[in-house]
Amino acid sequence: MVTGKILPDASNRRGAFRLLFFALMAVGAGNTMLITAVLPLLVRRLDLPAWTAGAIFSLSAFLWVIFSPFWGRKSNTWGRRPVAALGLAGFAVSMVLFGFVGMISLAGVITFWPLIFLLLLSGRSLFGVFGSGTNPAAQAYVADRTDSSNRTEEIATLTSGFTFGTAIGPSLAGVLIDQVHLLAPVFVIAAIAVSIGVGIWFFLPEHRAPEMKKVVTSEGKGLWRDKSVYPFLVYGVGLSLVSGVILQTFPYFMLDRLHDVGYLPDPSPQNENPGAQELGIVMTLGALATLTAQLALIPRLKLSPKALMVSGAAFLVVSAALTISLPTLAVFGVAQILYGIGQGFSRPGFTSGASLAVGTTLQGNVAGLVTATNAMGFVVSPLFGLWAYENVHPFAPFVFAAGVLVFMGVFAFFQATNTYQEDPPLLATDEEPH
């Protein structure tokens, strides 16, 4: 069994990391273009109940939570390359099946709405079951090839791929829907995922032999309870819950508040969707802020994972408070910029912190747990956020988010540690891709 840290050639490492960056970008783009652009319109055109969209999203997130740790462990025994490629293949198949069901339903081949719902649900579920393999395998791959001096920076760069994908996904979907067809985005992103998956399978260097199954299984049992790991997982669950609630409610809140003060007019034949342009600009500012934090600020500031978690939570609290303060476009823009910086700090913070807390043999295990936490909050947030917005108070989701964030910041300050499990370095080079 291979133990220790293998130090690969820098050029090979950079090329491999870039390939994984594009893999996560494809997954992020496909997820947001489906949820924000394709699914709502498809549900309306097929005259499905509105709750079906939330149910499809929530079940997929639940399966992602369940299967991410499984694929993380499998990446230890099978290797990072095959699991990452399998994840992209599963993602592509899920998109194609979802698109096929949508096409035949729009054509009137299937008209019984419960059957349409179940078929769409099944197609999307494959994303949660198999698509959840790419992220933990990619994270573990990066962890295999970094140490305490550069892991946080490299993981921040890797996760920025997913962030960039989520930012461009809705815009790309809008163009494809307008110029081609409502379901064109799902087929295009499936083709992109397949091409990247093929690239990973044939060209991603895998220099590190898989670990012995029984050893890894024994060492990784109950890892989520480890005192050096669980604070990062608790933080990740809180972050995913906050992210889901705000993502679901912020667009409604912003448009409603701007309408209430007279900034946005009522819908008209000349302007069917007032505020769409303003919302797009504000959301883009948030995405750009996240990318700036991950690609520019983190490498420059060299903050520890704990410092990133605490400061990220602080930025997010200020963002939530600012959102509900004044109903002006400028305020919403600044709030989203702060939200983007907070996300850009927080996510790489707890991800790299958990990775640094374990040694080489458990990188797949901890990567699977981290990936699961990223989706855990989204199991309930699509239903809770909008329910609280409509039935409690429009401020309720943001007050709730701020309360969770305060807890997260305090918890990280007292519980998270900047530990690092060092492995003896082994001089080796990556094997040739095959």
Buried (B, 14 or more C-beta within 10 A) or exposed (E): EBEBBBBBEEEBBEBBBEBBBBBBBBBBBBBBBBBBBBBEEBBEEBEBEEEBBBBBBBBBBBBBBBBBBBBBBBBBBBBBBBBBBBBBBBBBBBBBBBBBBBBEBBEEEBEEBEEBBEBBBBBBBBBBBBBBBBBBBBBBBBBBBBBBEBBBBBBBBBBBBBBBBBBBBBBBBBEBBEEEBBBBBBBBBBEBBBBBBEBBBEBBBBBBEBBBEEBBBEBBEEBBEBEBBBBBBBBBBBBBBBBBBBBBBBBBBBBBBBBEEEBBEEEEEEEEEBBBEBBBEBBBBBBBBBBBBBBEBBBEEEBBBBBBBBBBBBBBBBBBBBBBEEBEBEBBBBBBBBBBBBBBBBBBBBBBBBBBBBBBBBBBBBBBBBBBBBBBBBBBBBBBBBBBBEEEEBBBBBBBBBEBBBBBBEBBEEBBBEBBBEBEEBEBEBEEBE
